[in-house]
Amino acid sequence: MFLFAAAVLSLAFAFAMFALYWYGRHEFLSVRDDLDRTREEKDIIIEFLHKMVEDISVSDRDALYARIVRSTALICGAMGARIYEKNPDGSLVAKATEGLFPPFSRRVSEQDSSQLRSSFLEKAVEGETIDPKEGILGAVVSDARGVLVRNGERDPRIMRHGDSSLAIKSAMAVPMAFGGNVYGVLAVVNPISGKSFSETDFSLAKSLGEQAGLAIHNKDAVSALILKSKLEFDLRLASSVQRYLLPEKLPDTKNMEFAVNYQPQQLIGGDFYDFIRFPDGRIGIVIGDVSGKGISAAILMALCQSKLAYLAQSYASPSEALKALNREMVAAMRADMFVTMLYAIVEADASRITVARAGHEAPLFCRPSEVRDFAEKMRAGGMAVGMVEPELFDSAIEDVSFNLESGDIMVFYTDGVTEASAPDGSEFSTERLSRSVANLSALSPAELNSQIMRELAKFVENNEYSDDLTLLSVKIK
């Protein structure tokens, strides 16, 4: 009896050890399978990222979406996949579809007997727009969390369609998000195997959604960078064209010496200057400032400059030329734009200058033989070009003439010089410029300009100039 009991116990122990062995083997195989799935998922994600990088560099967003849904359907082994893009108002719009993807928000009835099967399915799966608070997809966006539907036939959130081929048996919807921004939803339906999506499938889908969000973010960043680079190239090109429109050389005459300092605040400036040469030896001096900045100001500047250069040949008087310019420009200019201009003509022998001022800063005049603390303003009345109708403009503008002598110096400038501000908010001012011109009047125009620019830089210290600035000096030899 004792021997029998011992045999039974030995047999039971052997069975226990055998069961333990098989349990341990089962656990080992399960862990190995999990590791294999993890490695496979990692390889899938790496391949997915590789494909996304290719599209980021060469394609637009629609092409990127098409690549994402195609890869997602293949990786998840699904009958269909779709991307819903989030609009600014929060609604979701179907942007790319792969395979047979039944609608989430509208019910499709049974096929009409008169319809072709292909036409019915094509119409059934066409794109849809979903309210931001509607159903599963709305919840994915609002919560920024994925949803797994194992059994779509029992889930009340899933749409019931009249055609059995459009039944949603299992589904996954995950956010495409990066950096706190949800770009849309990646949805997957109906495993090809006929079974339900598993937690492993769901984990994989969430990873794909995250990588899709990163790809979209990078795509937008690359597109923005390309657009910025193109804009900068266009601005530099426009800046080059604008500088080409400015005089390449200063007038070379036996009676006058010129110097100009031109510094746009941005790549494109609104200041301009020009010299007009007449057949009888007279020299026209033009300086102007267009309201505003950027491309529109540059175009207006070029238009005014070219038109005045043409009109000046038909009018002996500066004021008459500016009147003609205003008549042409006032109807073509926007209500919020205008141009301040000063146009002066110096006689061939440099004995006299006639000035007309259309709302521009009055030029400064200094005769070194007359000791003064401040340069004199060459005052003349007038309103800006394009600001008022011809009747009012014509009545306001006038010609003012001055006799000139050897050594006289004249300084023309834009308000970017006088309105340059120091760190404490104070402006350089016309008074300070006038005092500098008087103190430096014995210098050549180039030396005078250089000294004033140094004074200006010292005054503003580390402040940036808030406007374009132009400084044009003329000295009678």
Helices and strands as residue ranges (DSSP letters): H 2-58, H 61-76, E 78-86, E 92-99, H 117-124, E 129-130, H 135-143, E 147-149, G 164-166, E 171-178, E 181-191, H 199-245, E 256-263, E 271-277, E 283-290, H 294-311, G 312-314, H 318-329, E 339-346, E 352-358, E 364-366, E 376-377, H 390-396, E 399-403, E 409-413, H 415-418, H 430-440, H 445-460, E 469-476
